[in-house]
Amino acid sequence: MNDLSVPDPVLEIAVGTLILIVVIFVHGAGIRAINLRFSKAWVKVSSSTSHWRINLLLAATIASLSALHFTETLIWAVPIYMRGFIPSMRDSYYYVLESYTTLGQGNISMPDRWRLIGPVIAISGLFTFGWTGSVLVSIMTEFGKLDRERAEGPKKRAHSEEDPEL
């Protein structure tokens, strides 16, 4: 007899892992799309590109990454709300945001039978934030190269005219 009030940790972990895989897949697809859009814009950047255009590109990229994370947390919140584990969509989303960011200080919780979902949500947040962090490091490396090129611009050009080997 399958009593629905008795916790089943295998089921909790299985359901959580399934949603985690969907979230990671969405994150991967989103990161690739954002990175492709950034790369297409970045190849048009030169040392003469105005600062505001470059800063706008960075802002748009960060906004896109943020929207991606909000979408991923929505992927978690909707089934939690739809299954009635947390009665309002707002509270469901709040719970997911707290778990996903590993903040975990809220007063909203899952029913005892499903409480293992919270740590799985946190695992997905750790994975996706780590991945996003690595993308931001890569992007900021490109900005650093451009800044260095701008700083060395006249000096580098003067040296290269004197010595073609540079």
N, CA and C of each residue as an Amber inpcrd file, in Angstrom:
protein
   498
   0.8490000  -1.1810000   0.0000000   0.0000000   0.0000000   0.0000000
   0.8950000   1.2450000   0.0000000   0.5940000   2.1700000  -0.8640000
   1.3970000   3.3800000  -1.0060000   0.6960000   4.5340000  -0.2890000
   1.1490000   4.8530000   0.9090000   0.5690000   5.9360000   1.6960000
   1.2340000   7.2510000   1.2900000   0.4630000   8.1780000   0.7330000
   1.0120000   9.4360000   0.2380000   1.4880000  10.3610000   1.3380000
   1.1610000  10.0860000   2.5730000   1.6170000  10.9460000   3.6630000
   2.9840000  10.5210000   4.2000000   3.4470000   9.3480000   3.8190000
   4.7370000   8.8520000   4.2760000   5.8220000   9.3340000   3.3060000
   6.8680000   9.9740000   3.8290000   7.9390000  10.4470000   2.9450000
   8.6130000   9.3030000   2.1890000   8.9280000   9.5600000   0.9480000
   9.6600000   8.6100000   0.1190000  10.8740000   9.3420000  -0.4410000
  12.0210000   9.2510000   0.2420000  13.1930000  10.0210000  -0.1790000
  13.6580000   9.6960000  -1.5920000  13.4900000   8.4650000  -2.0310000
  13.9000000   8.1090000  -3.3930000  13.0520000   8.8800000  -4.4100000
  11.7530000   8.9520000  -4.1610000  10.8670000   9.7030000  -5.0540000
  11.2140000  11.1920000  -5.0320000  11.4550000  11.7390000  -3.8470000
  11.8230000  13.1530000  -3.7360000  13.0790000  13.4630000  -4.5430000
  14.0960000  12.6540000  -4.3540000  15.3660000  12.8690000  -5.0470000
  15.1930000  12.6590000  -6.5570000  14.4150000  11.6530000  -6.9380000
  14.1970000  11.3780000  -8.3690000  13.4780000  12.5510000  -9.0490000
  12.4200000  13.0340000  -8.4290000  11.6820000  14.1650000  -8.9940000
  12.5820000  15.4030000  -9.0340000  13.2770000  15.6430000  -7.9340000
  14.1840000  16.7820000  -7.8790000  15.2730000  16.7030000  -8.9340000
  15.8400000  15.5190000  -9.1250000  16.8990000  15.3350000 -10.1110000
  16.3700000  15.5490000 -11.5260000  15.1780000  15.0970000 -11.7850000
  14.5700000  15.2990000 -13.1040000  14.4300000  16.7900000 -13.4110000
  13.9130000  17.5470000 -12.4600000  13.7620000  18.9910000 -12.6650000
  15.1380000  19.6550000 -12.7310000  16.0750000  19.1950000 -11.9170000
  17.4450000  19.7220000 -11.9540000  18.0540000  19.5470000 -13.3480000
  17.8550000  18.4010000 -13.9640000  18.3820000  18.1510000 -15.3090000
  17.7510000  19.1060000 -16.3180000  16.4500000  19.3290000 -16.1970000
  15.7780000  20.2850000 -17.0920000  16.3700000  21.6800000 -16.9020000
  16.5530000  22.0900000 -15.6610000  17.1030000  23.4150000 -15.3640000
  18.5200000  23.5490000 -15.9170000  19.3460000  22.5380000 -15.7330000
  20.7220000  22.5840000 -16.2430000  20.7190000  22.6340000 -17.7720000
  19.8290000  21.8870000 -18.4060000  19.7110000  21.9300000 -19.8640000
  19.3000000  23.3250000 -20.3420000  18.3080000  23.9020000 -19.6910000
  17.8630000  25.2570000 -20.0370000  19.0110000  26.2470000 -19.8330000
  19.7410000  26.0720000 -18.7450000  20.8640000  26.9670000 -18.4770000
  21.9200000  26.8510000 -19.5850000  22.2460000  25.6370000 -19.9670000
  23.2270000  25.4300000 -21.0260000  22.7970000  26.0690000 -22.3350000
  21.5550000  25.8480000 -22.7170000  21.0450000  26.4450000 -23.9550000
  21.0390000  27.9720000 -23.8560000  20.6300000  28.4770000 -22.7070000
  20.5990000  29.9270000 -22.5090000  21.9780000  30.5460000 -22.5130000
  22.9170000  29.9010000 -21.8420000  24.2990000  30.4010000 -21.8020000
  24.8840000  30.4320000 -23.2060000  24.6460000  29.3830000 -23.9730000
  25.1750000  29.3540000 -25.3450000  24.5770000  30.4710000 -26.1760000
  23.2820000  30.7070000 -26.0600000  22.6370000  31.7750000 -26.8270000
  23.1710000  33.1530000 -26.4120000  23.3060000  33.3610000 -25.1200000
  23.8220000  34.6390000 -24.6130000  25.2710000  34.8270000 -25.0510000
  26.0630000  33.7840000 -24.9400000  27.4690000  33.8640000 -25.3260000
  27.6180000  34.1160000 -26.8290000  26.7730000  33.4900000 -27.6320000
  26.8060000  33.7080000 -29.0750000  26.4540000  35.1600000 -29.4110000
  25.4100000  35.6720000 -28.7630000  25.0200000  37.0710000 -29.0050000
  26.1350000  38.0220000 -28.5800000  26.7680000  37.7400000 -27.4320000
  27.8840000  38.5660000 -26.9710000  29.0410000  38.5010000 -27.9760000
  29.3910000  37.2990000 -28.4230000  30.5180000  37.1320000 -29.3500000
  30.2680000  37.8640000 -30.6690000  29.0450000  37.7860000 -31.1770000
  28.7160000  38.4840000 -32.4290000  28.8540000  39.9980000 -32.2610000
  28.4780000  40.4940000 -31.1040000  28.6170000  41.9320000 -30.8490000
  30.0840000  42.2930000 -30.5790000  30.7990000  41.4060000 -29.8960000
  32.1770000  41.7080000 -29.4870000  33.1200000  41.7900000 -30.6890000
  32.8870000  40.9940000 -31.7300000  33.7880000  41.0360000 -32.8900000
  33.7200000  42.3840000 -33.6040000  32.6790000  43.1470000 -33.3560000
  32.5460000  44.4730000 -33.9490000  33.2010000  45.5620000 -33.0890000
  33.6590000  45.1850000 -31.8950000  34.2760000  46.1420000 -30.9780000
  35.7380000  46.3380000 -31.3600000  36.1520000  47.5870000 -31.3380000
  37.5650000  47.9060000 -31.5780000  38.0080000  48.9020000 -30.5140000
  39.2710000  49.2550000 -30.5570000  39.7760000  50.2010000 -29.5590000
  39.1400000  51.5780000 -29.7270000  38.4980000  51.8190000 -30.8630000
  37.8400000  53.1190000 -31.0670000  36.3420000  53.0840000 -30.7140000
  35.8230000  51.9240000 -30.3500000  34.4110000  51.8290000 -29.9650000
  34.1790000  52.6270000 -28.6910000  33.1120000  53.4000000 -28.6810000
  32.8450000  54.2580000 -27.5220000  32.5830000  53.4240000 -26.2660000
  32.9580000  54.0010000 -25.1250000  32.7950000  53.3150000 -23.8340000
  31.3340000  52.9870000 -23.5530000  30.4320000  53.8790000 -23.8870000
  29.0170000  53.6390000 -23.5600000  28.4740000  52.4400000 -24.3300000
  28.9250000  52.2340000 -25.5560000  28.4610000  51.0640000 -26.3270000
  28.9730000  49.7640000 -25.7000000  30.2180000  49.7890000 -25.2610000
  30.8020000  48.6000000 -24.6290000  30.1090000  48.3330000 -23.2960000
  29.8560000  49.3660000 -22.5210000  29.1660000  49.2020000 -21.2460000
  27.7280000  48.7340000 -21.4440000  27.0980000  49.2050000 -22.5180000
  25.7420000  48.7530000 -22.8350000  25.7360000  47.2660000 -23.1790000
  26.7470000  46.8170000 -23.9000000  26.8690000  45.3920000 -24.2100000
  27.0140000  44.5720000 -22.9310000  27.8400000  45.0410000 -22.0100000
  28.0050000  44.3420000 -20.7360000  26.6860000  44.3210000 -19.9550000
  26.0090000  45.4480000 -19.9070000  24.7310000  45.5190000 -19.1830000
  23.6980000  44.5720000 -19.7950000  23.6230000  44.5390000 -21.1230000
  22.6660000  43.6450000 -21.7930000  23.0040000  42.1820000 -21.5150000
  24.2860000  41.8620000 -21.4740000  24.7040000  40.4890000 -21.1990000
  24.3430000  40.0990000 -19.7640000  24.6050000  40.9780000 -18.8220000
  24.2730000  40.6970000 -17.4200000  22.7580000  40.5900000 -17.2320000
  22.0080000  41.4610000 -17.8980000  20.5410000  41.3910000 -17.8250000
  20.0450000  40.0600000 -18.3870000  20.6430000  39.6140000 -19.4800000
  20.2570000  38.3310000 -20.0740000  20.5570000  37.1680000 -19.1340000
  21.7150000  37.2100000 -18.4980000  22.0720000  36.1530000 -17.5390000
  21.1120000  36.1510000 -16.3490000  20.7450000  37.3360000 -15.8830000
  19.7840000  37.4310000 -14.7730000  18.4300000  36.8790000 -15.1860000
  17.9680000  37.2420000 -16.3690000  16.6780000  36.7340000 -16.8650000
  16.7040000  35.2120000 -16.9810000  17.8460000  34.6830000 -17.3960000
  17.9880000  33.2290000 -17.4870000  17.8140000  32.5830000 -16.1110000
  18.4350000  33.1500000 -15.0880000  18.2870000  32.5930000 -13.7340000
  16.8520000  32.7250000 -13.2260000  16.1980000  33.8350000 -13.5230000
  14.7990000  33.9850000 -13.1000000  13.9040000  32.9670000 -13.8100000
  14.2080000  32.6840000 -15.0630000  13.4480000  31.6610000 -15.7930000
  13.6650000  30.2880000 -15.1590000  14.8930000  29.9900000 -14.8110000
  15.1910000  28.6940000 -14.2010000  14.4990000  28.5230000 -12.8530000
  14.4390000  29.5680000 -12.0840000  13.7490000  29.4560000 -10.8000000
  12.2450000  29.3060000 -11.0140000  11.7470000  29.8800000 -12.0850000
  10.3330000  29.7010000 -12.4260000  10.0510000  28.2440000 -12.7900000
  11.0090000  27.6080000 -13.4440000  10.8650000  26.1830000 -13.7820000
  10.6780000  25.3520000 -12.5100000  11.3230000  25.7430000 -11.4310000
  11.1330000  25.0600000 -10.1500000   9.8120000  25.4530000  -9.4930000
   9.4920000  26.7370000  -9.5310000   8.3410000  27.2400000  -8.7690000
   6.9940000  26.7650000  -9.3060000   6.8760000  26.6790000 -10.6180000
   5.5800000  26.3180000 -11.2040000   5.0930000  24.9430000 -10.7490000
   5.8900000  23.8790000 -10.8490000   5.3590000  22.5900000 -10.3830000
   5.0820000  22.5490000  -8.8780000   5.8820000  23.2690000  -8.1160000
   5.6360000  23.3050000  -6.6690000   4.2830000  23.9400000  -6.3770000
   3.9840000  25.0020000  -7.0950000   2.6830000  25.6610000  -6.9370000
   1.5550000  24.8060000  -7.5130000   1.7540000  24.2890000  -8.7180000
   0.6990000  23.5160000  -9.3950000   0.3130000  22.2530000  -8.6220000
   1.2700000  21.6350000  -7.9580000   0.9700000  20.4470000  -7.1500000
   0.3900000  20.8100000  -5.7870000   0.3340000  22.0970000  -5.4800000
  -0.2590000  22.5420000  -4.2240000   0.6540000  22.3900000  -3.0220000
   1.9470000  22.1750000  -3.2380000   2.8770000  22.0400000  -2.1120000
   3.0050000  23.3510000  -1.3500000   2.9600000  24.4490000  -2.0940000
   2.9420000  25.7880000  -1.5050000   1.7660000  26.4990000  -2.1690000
   0.8270000  27.0250000  -1.3810000  -0.4640000  27.4530000  -1.9200000
  -0.4920000  28.6680000  -2.8550000   0.4970000  29.5480000  -2.8170000
   0.4600000  30.6860000  -3.7420000   1.7090000  30.6770000  -4.6170000
   1.5390000  31.1680000  -5.8360000   2.6730000  31.2120000  -6.7600000
   3.7660000  32.1250000  -6.2150000   3.3690000  33.2280000  -5.6230000
   4.3600000  34.1590000  -5.0580000   5.1870000  33.4740000  -3.9670000
   4.5160000  32.7710000  -3.0620000   5.2340000  32.0720000  -1.9940000
   6.0930000  30.9270000  -2.5370000   5.5820000  30.2530000  -3.5580000
   6.3550000  29.1880000  -4.1900000   7.6290000  29.7560000  -4.8100000
   7.4920000  30.8700000  -5.5050000   8.6540000  31.4930000  -6.1470000
   9.6390000  32.0030000  -5.0930000   9.1110000  32.5570000  -4.0270000
   9.9530000  33.0250000  -2.9210000  10.7500000  31.8620000  -2.3240000
  10.0830000  30.7550000  -2.0830000  10.7480000  29.5780000  -1.5300000
  11.8720000  29.1070000  -2.4610000  11.5670000  29.0440000  -3.7610000
  12.5630000  28.5850000  -4.7300000  13.7440000  29.5470000  -4.7810000
  13.4790000  30.8520000  -4.8060000  14.5810000  31.8260000  -4.8370000
  15.4750000  31.6780000  -3.6090000  14.8810000  31.4570000  -2.4640000
  15.6830000  31.2610000  -1.2550000  16.5140000  29.9920000  -1.3140000
  15.9360000  28.9380000  -1.8390000  16.6700000  27.6770000  -1.9320000
  17.7410000  27.7600000  -3.0170000  17.3920000  28.3060000  -4.1750000
  18.2820000  28.3880000  -5.3280000  19.5280000  29.2180000  -5.0170000
  19.3410000  30.2740000  -4.2570000  20.4740000  31.1330000  -3.8920000
  21.1540000  30.6490000  -2.6150000  20.6690000  29.5950000  -2.0300000
  21.1290000  29.0040000  -0.7700000  20.9950000  29.9700000   0.4050000
  20.1170000  30.9490000   0.2830000  19.8610000  31.8730000   1.3790000
  19.1930000  31.1300000   2.5360000  18.0860000  30.4570000   2.2350000
  17.4420000  29.5610000   3.1750000  17.0080000  30.1300000   4.5040000
  16.5880000  31.3740000   4.5480000  16.1870000  31.9320000   5.8420000
  14.6960000  32.2310000   5.9460000  13.9230000  31.7750000   5.0120000
  12.5070000  32.1230000   4.9820000  11.6470000  31.3210000   5.9230000
  10.4130000  31.7510000   6.0010000   9.4400000  31.0780000   6.8500000
   8.5000000  30.2000000   6.0370000   8.7800000  30.0470000   4.7450000
   7.9690000  29.2000000   3.8740000   8.7240000  27.9040000   3.6650000
   8.0000000  26.8000000   3.7970000   8.6740000  25.5110000   3.6070000
   7.7710000  24.5580000   2.8460000   8.3990000  23.5380000   2.3230000
   7.6750000  22.4820000   1.6200000   7.0390000  21.5470000   2.6510000
   6.0050000  20.8200000   2.2520000   5.4660000  19.7940000   3.1540000
   6.5660000  18.7840000   3.4960000   6.4900000  18.2030000   4.6580000
   7.5230000  17.2810000   5.1280000   7.8450000  16.2060000   4.0940000
   6.8420000  15.7110000   3.4070000   7.0190000  14.6370000   2.4260000
   7.8980000  15.0710000   1.2560000   8.0420000  16.3690000   1.0130000
   8.7870000  16.8730000  -0.1400000   9.9340000  17.8020000   0.2540000
  10.3330000  17.8010000   1.4810000  11.3350000  18.7790000   1.9160000
  12.7330000  18.5480000   1.3420000  13.0220000  17.3790000   0.8030000
  14.3240000  17.1530000   0.1800000  14.4750000  17.9030000  -1.1520000
  13.3680000  18.4100000  -1.6600000  13.4290000  19.1920000  -2.9070000
  14.2540000  20.4680000  -2.6880000  14.1590000  21.0730000  -1.5300000
  14.8960000  22.3150000  -1.2450000  16.3980000  22.1930000  -1.4760000
  17.0410000  21.1800000  -0.9100000  18.4770000  21.0170000  -1.1740000
  18.7980000  20.7280000  -2.6440000  17.9060000  20.0450000  -3.3500000
  18.1500000  19.7910000  -4.7770000  18.0520000  21.1100000  -5.5520000
  17.1190000  21.9720000  -5.1690000  17.0330000  23.3030000  -5.7790000
  18.3420000  24.0540000  -5.5280000  18.8660000  23.9470000  -4.3140000
  20.1300000  24.6130000  -3.9800000  21.2760000  24.0710000  -4.8420000
  21.2990000  22.7770000  -5.0840000  22.3340000  22.1870000  -5.9380000
  22.2430000  22.7730000  -7.3430000  21.0240000  22.9200000  -7.8530000
  20.8870000  23.4860000  -9.2020000  21.3630000  24.9320000  -9.2300000
  21.1000000  25.6770000  -8.1670000  21.5860000  27.0540000  -8.0940000
  23.1010000  27.1220000  -8.0420000  23.7130000  26.2310000  -7.2660000
  25.1770000  26.1980000  -7.2020000  25.7790000  25.8910000  -8.5670000
  25.2210000  24.9110000  -9.2660000  25.7110000  24.5680000 -10.6070000
  25.5770000  25.7540000 -11.5540000  24.3900000  26.3280000 -11.6060000
  24.1310000  27.3720000 -12.6050000  24.8540000  28.6700000 -12.2710000
  24.9390000  29.0310000 -11.0080000  25.6790000  30.2490000 -10.6550000
  27.1710000  30.0710000 -10.9240000  27.6890000  28.8900000 -10.6710000
  29.0870000  28.6250000 -10.9850000  29.3510000  28.7480000 -12.4780000
  28.4550000  28.2030000 -13.2680000  28.5790000  28.2660000 -14.7220000
  28.4980000  29.7130000 -15.2020000  27.5480000  30.4590000 -14.6510000
  27.4080000  31.8730000 -15.0010000  28.6530000  32.6480000 -14.5990000
  29.2000000  32.3410000 -13.4320000  30.4130000  33.0070000 -12.9760000
  31.5630000  32.7880000 -13.9490000  31.6880000  31.5670000 -14.4600000
  32.7810000  31.2920000 -15.4030000  32.5780000  32.0540000 -16.7110000
  31.3470000  32.2040000 -17.1350000  31.0570000  32.9810000 -18.3490000
  31.4060000  34.4480000 -18.1220000  31.0610000  34.9690000 -16.9520000
  31.3840000  36.3690000 -16.6550000  32.8940000  36.5920000 -16.5800000
  33.6350000  35.6270000 -16.0600000  35.0950000  35.7480000 -16.0380000
  35.6200000  35.8210000 -17.4750000  35.1080000  34.9780000 -18.3350000
  35.5250000  34.9810000 -19.7390000  35.2110000  36.3200000 -20.4070000
  34.0250000  36.8330000 -20.1620000  33.6220000  38.1130000 -20.7450000
  34.4930000  39.2450000 -20.2090000  34.7200000  39.2530000 -18.9130000
  35.5280000  40.3250000 -18.3310000  36.9900000  40.2240000 -18.7690000
  37.4460000  39.0390000 -19.1200000  38.7920000  38.8920000 -19.6880000
  38.8760000  39.6300000 -21.0170000  37.8290000  39.5240000 -21.8180000
  37.7900000  40.2510000 -23.0920000  37.8120000  41.7660000 -22.8500000
  37.0760000  42.2110000 -21.8610000  37.0780000  43.6390000 -21.5140000
  38.4700000  44.0760000 -21.0620000  39.1360000  43.2360000 -20.2850000
  40.4890000  43.5560000 -19.8180000  41.4730000  43.6660000 -20.9690000
  41.3550000  42.7600000 -21.9380000  42.2310000  42.8230000 -23.1200000
  42.0010000  44.1250000 -23.8870000  40.7390000  44.5020000 -24.0340000
  40.4180000  45.7470000 -24.7400000  40.9670000  46.9460000 -23.9730000
  40.7900000  46.9530000 -22.6600000  41.3070000  48.0580000 -21.8440000
  42.8270000  48.1470000 -21.9530000  43.4890000  46.9930000 -21.9410000
  44.9450000  46.9810000 -22.0710000  45.3580000  47.5110000 -23.4480000
  44.6550000  47.0800000 -24.4890000  44.9380000  47.5520000 -25.8510000
  44.7600000  49.0660000 -25.9480000  43.7080000  49.5660000 -25.3240000
  43.4730000  51.0160000 -25.3330000  44.5720000  51.7540000 -24.5680000
  44.9820000  51.1850000 -23.4520000  46.0110000  51.8360000 -22.6420000
  47.3590000  51.8430000 -23.3570000  47.6510000  50.7740000 -24.0770000
  48.9370000  50.6710000 -24.7730000  48.8870000  51.2280000 -26.1870000
  47.7240000  51.5970000 -26.6460000  47.5040000  52.0010000 -28.0320000
  48.5880000  52.8280000 -28.6690000  48.7760000  54.0680000 -28.2740000
  49.7800000  54.9070000 -28.9370000  51.2000000  54.3590000 -28.7540000
  51.5120000  53.8700000 -27.5590000  52.8460000  53.3370000 -27.2820000
  53.1140000  52.1100000 -28.1560000  52.1510000  51.2280000 -28.2510000
  52.3110000  49.9990000 -29.0240000  52.4790000  50.3300000 -30.5090000
  51.6850000  51.2720000 -31.0120000  51.7960000  51.6660000 -32.4200000
  53.1540000  52.2900000 -32.7020000  53.6600000  53.1230000 -31.7970000
  54.9610000  53.7710000 -31.9910000  56.0710000  52.7340000 -32.0300000
  56.0190000  51.7430000 -31.1450000  57.0330000  50.6900000 -31.1180000
  56.9560000  49.8150000 -32.3610000  55.7600000  49.5160000 -32.8080000
  55.6310000  48.6280000 -33.9640000  56.1030000  49.3060000 -35.2410000
  56.0490000  50.6410000 -35.3160000  56.5670000  51.3530000 -36.4790000
  58.0920000  51.3190000 -36.4930000  58.7010000  51.3650000 -35.3010000
  60.1580000  51.3140000 -35.1900000  60.6710000  49.9030000 -35.4270000
  60.0050000  48.9220000 -34.8760000  60.4570000  47.5430000 -34.9610000
  59.2990000  46.6740000 -35.4640000  59.3130000  46.2790000 -36.7160000
  58.2100000  45.4980000 -37.2640000  58.0070000  44.1470000 -36.5790000
  58.9540000  43.6790000 -35.7930000  58.8220000  42.4120000 -35.0770000
  57.7830000  42.5010000 -33.9750000  57.4800000  43.7040000 -33.4620000
  56.5070000  43.8510000 -32.3780000  55.1650000  43.7860000 -32.9300000
